[in-house]
Amino acid sequence: METNNFREDGGVVKVEFMYSYVLDLVYHMLAHMPVNNPSNLYSEEYIVKIREAKSGQFENITEAMGQLAEYYNAHFDRLMMVNFLGFGCPDLNVLKYAMEQHPYFTAEDKECFVYPFLELLQKEALFYEAYWKDMYDRSEKERARLEAYLTKEWGKYKVLGSYFQKSRAIAGISYSITGNGRGLGYYDAFSAIVPFVEEEKEYKMTFLQLLHEYTHQFTDGMLQQNINMEDGSHTFSEYVVLLFDYYLIKALCPEDLEEYLYFLSPEAESGGPIMTEEILLSVFELPAQWHERLQQLVKDICALSI
């Protein structure tokens, strides 16, 4: 795992940038396996890019990963932890131990998914380690520009860290994650990983995705229940995050509101409609008491920035 030193803004804002070959290898694997819910990372475009990079010298893992998809999807409520166990793992041996010993996984999970997944992952590492290092080395200037931007943007929202007593924000940058980011909070830090982007025009969307993942780390606890796909609690938790960020941005950084609405408009890039505040409040529908809770929380947080 590669990290840079903390960047500080006036001695207050601390952002730690994380580049993890271990996490990226996991997401690289998952990009070859279709998942039937919003966590899906499967990408034909990415698969083609990797096939070209391998130039016939390494095995294509798409078929083998596809054979694991049915079991993964059927037991997603437990196996989804594969997305997060790489956080904090310095090498593949530690990741292997974490997956083999994780209490969520049953004996059947290990036999039908974990062990074959790890076997494929270790074989794929023969290609991916050098591929990842090359991307990391070649993107030095682009990384520096992105890091500077994200550090500046976090400075506008640093009050979140103060309110929730987080001393730092860990911003993971991934070369292989092809869909939504992933977040995993620590007692002293917000932590999330999002795709690496080169174009400056994509920086704001990357920051807003980081903010979204950080927000989950305190709003999910407000639901006071286990969150999963099947009972609708995951959708509810997403609505809570989207509306909290809306209220926060509107109160704390209204200059970001237009871009936040664009962030919530998946078809906007291809000329489709852009979300409005009225549509947002009608589409992401929550009970009135939840709006009141979120607005009060935003008010309490913003009071610290006065």
Secondary structure, 3 states (H helix, E strand, C coil): CEECCCEEECCCEEEEEEECHHHHHHHHHHCCCCCCCCCCCCCHHHHHHHHHHHCCCCCCCHHHHHHHHHHHHHCHHHHHHHHCCCCCCCCHHHHHHHHHHCCCCCHHHHHHHHHHHHHHHHHHHHHHHHHHHHHHHHCHHHHHHHHHHHHHHHHHCCHHHHHCCCCEEEEEEECCCCCCCEECCECCEEEEEEECCCCHHHHHHHHHHHHHHHHHHHHHHHHCCCCCCCCCHHHHHHHHHHHHHHHHHHHHCHHHHHHHHHHCCCCHHHCCCCCCHHHHHHHCCCCHHHHHHHHHHHHHHHHCCC
